Amino acid sequence: MEDLKLAIIYYSSTGTNYQLSNWAKEAAEEVGVEVKLLKVEELAPPAAIESNKAWKKHHEATKEVPVAKLEDVDWADALIFSIPTRFGNLPSQMKQYLDLLGGLWAQGKTINKVVSAMSSAQNPHGGQEQTIHALYTSMMHFGAIIVPTGYTDESIFAAGGNPYGTSVSVDSEGNMQEDVQAAVRHQTKRIIQIAKWIKNGLASL
């Protein structure tokens, strides 16, 4: 069978979800998976970005990261999304990207994509779980196969115990408050393993 293809698609204003996504990319590359790290298009006006030093710095530093296209979802066997919470919901940048996938959905090209998600917020109860749930709701409509972390590894507990996907709280200086790197790595390798099982199974039909 062909090698597994993983797309890691994120939105990050000041860098937290970019870092989570990079840890996922490193873990995927360690096990020989073909991986794309992609950001969704920024929708905020330049004035808003300029008004926040951390946002402006991160925006400038990640200009070379490719912007996710619709065909990247078609290309991938598995998808990891990483997003901050916006009032307990998806940021508009990610929501627009998902909304634009309607054409692929209509062609049945989102069916059986294997999906997992990560999130961040300013405090431990800032909406991370609800944000992951909101993304998973869209994935149910896509016919995707959702892979939560569950309590499948000790790293989940060290990261705060979120069974839906790795989540982290970030202080006003942008510092992560939980040790989540091991949880991200575990989540990534878990989705890869399950995606391989599914791809092998479909290939044998």
C-alpha positions in Angstrom: 0.0 0.0 0.0 1.0 3.6 -0.4 2.5 5.5 2.5 0.1 7.2 4.8 -0.5 10.9 4.2 -1.1 13.2 7.1 -2.2 16.9 6.9 -1.7 19.0 10.0 -3.9 22.1 9.6 -3.8 24.8 12.2 -4.7 28.4 13.0 -2.5 30.3 15.4 -2.4 34.0 16.2 0.5 34.2 18.6 2.1 30.8 18.2 0.7 28.2 20.6 -1.1 26.1 18.0 1.8 26.5 15.6 4.0 24.9 18.3 1.5 22.1 19.0 1.4 21.4 15.2 5.1 21.3 14.9 5.4 18.7 17.7 2.8 16.7 15.8 4.8 17.0 12.6 8.0 15.9 14.3 6.2 12.8 15.8 4.7 11.9 12.4 8.0 12.2 10.6 9.7 9.9 13.2 7.4 7.1 12.0 7.9 7.8 8.4 4.6 9.4 7.5 4.3 11.8 4.6 3.2 15.0 6.3 2.1 18.5 5.4 2.1 21.4 8.0 -0.4 24.0 6.8 -2.0 27.1 8.2 -5.5 28.4 7.3 -5.8 31.8 5.7 -5.7 34.8 8.1 -8.9 36.8 8.0 -8.1 39.5 10.6 -7.5 43.0 9.2 -3.8 44.2 9.3 -4.7 46.8 11.9 -5.8 44.1 14.4 -2.5 42.2 13.8 -0.4 45.4 14.1 -2.1 46.3 17.4 -0.8 43.1 19.1 3.0 42.7 19.3 2.9 38.9 19.8 0.4 38.5 17.0 2.4 40.6 14.6 5.7 38.8 15.5 4.1 35.4 14.9 2.4 36.5 11.7 5.8 37.7 10.3 7.7 34.6 11.5 5.3 32.2 9.8 4.8 33.9 6.4 6.5 30.9 4.7 4.2 28.3 6.1 1.9 27.1 3.2 -1.7 28.1 3.4 -4.1 25.1 3.4 -5.9 24.5 0.2 -9.1 22.4 -0.4 -7.1 19.8 -2.2 -4.9 19.2 0.9 -7.9 17.5 2.6 -8.5 15.4 -0.5 -4.8 14.4 -0.5 -4.7 13.4 3.1 -5.6 10.0 4.7 -5.6 11.6 8.1 -6.0 15.1 9.5 -4.9 16.8 12.7 -6.5 20.2 13.4 -5.0 22.6 16.0 -7.0 25.7 17.0 -7.4 28.2 19.7 -10.9 28.7 21.2 -12.9 31.7 20.4 -15.7 32.1 23.0 -15.9 28.3 23.2 -16.1 27.9 19.5 -13.9 27.7 16.4 -11.9 30.7 15.2 -13.5 32.2 12.1 -10.4 31.5 10.1 -10.8 27.7 10.6 -14.6 27.9 10.3 -14.2 29.5 6.9 -11.8 26.8 5.7 -14.2 24.0 6.8 -17.1 25.8 5.2 -15.3 26.0 1.9 -14.9 22.2 1.9 -18.5 21.8 0.9 -17.5 20.9 -2.7 -15.3 18.0 -1.5 -18.1 16.9 0.9 -20.6 16.9 -1.9 -18.3 14.6 -3.9 -17.9 12.2 -1.0 -14.2 13.0 -0.6 -14.3 13.7 3.1 -15.7 10.3 3.9 -13.5 8.1 6.1 -10.8 10.7 6.6 -9.3 10.0 10.0 -9.4 13.1 12.2 -8.2 14.3 15.6 -7.9 17.8 17.1 -6.0 19.9 19.6 -6.9 23.3 21.2 -5.8 26.1 23.5 -7.2 28.9 25.6 -6.1 31.4 28.2 -7.1 29.2 31.2 -7.8 25.5 31.9 -11.6 25.9 31.6 -11.6 28.4 28.7 -13.5 26.4 26.2 -10.9 24.0 24.8 -13.1 20.9 25.1 -16.1 22.7 23.5 -14.0 23.9 20.7 -12.8 20.4 19.9 -16.4 19.2 20.1 -17.4 21.9 17.6 -14.8 20.8 15.1 -15.8 17.2 15.6 -19.4 18.1 14.9 -18.3 19.2 11.4 -16.3 16.1 11.0 -19.4 14.0 11.7 -21.1 15.7 8.8 -18.1 14.9 6.7 -18.4 11.2 7.4 -14.9 11.3 9.0 -13.6 8.9 11.6 -12.9 10.8 14.8 -10.0 9.6 16.9 -10.0 11.1 20.4 -7.1 10.6 22.8 -9.2 9.0 25.5 -7.1 8.0 28.4 -4.8 5.8 26.3 -1.5 7.0 27.8 -0.2 8.6 31.0 0.8 11.7 29.1 -2.9 12.6 28.8 -3.1 13.0 32.5 0.1 15.1 32.7 -1.4 17.4 30.0 -4.5 18.0 32.0 -6.7 15.0 31.3 -8.6 16.1 28.2 -9.9 12.9 26.6 -11.1 14.6 23.4 -7.7 15.9 22.2 -4.7 17.6 23.6 -5.4 21.0 25.1 -3.4 23.6 26.9 -3.9 26.8 28.8 -1.6 29.8 28.0 -0.7 32.7 30.3 -0.7 36.4 29.3 3.0 36.0 28.3 2.2 33.2 25.9 3.7 30.4 28.1 2.0 27.0 28.1 0.8 26.1 31.6 0.7 22.3 31.1 3.3 19.9 29.8 1.6 18.8 26.6 4.5 17.8 24.3 4.3 14.1 25.1 0.5 14.2 24.8 0.7 15.7 21.3 3.2 13.1 20.3 1.0 10.3 21.6 -2.1 11.7 20.0 -0.2 12.0 16.6 1.1 8.4 16.7 -2.3 7.1 17.8 -4.1 8.7 14.9 -1.4 7.4 12.5 -1.7 3.9 13.8 -5.5 3.9 13.5 -5.4 5.5 10.0 -3.0 2.8 8.9 -5.4 0.1 10.1 -8.3 1.7 8.3 -6.3 2.3 5.1 -5.0 -1.3 5.1 -8.5 -2.6 5.8 -10.0 -0.6 2.9 -7.2 -1.8 0.6 -8.0 -5.4 1.3 -11.7 -5.1 0.4 
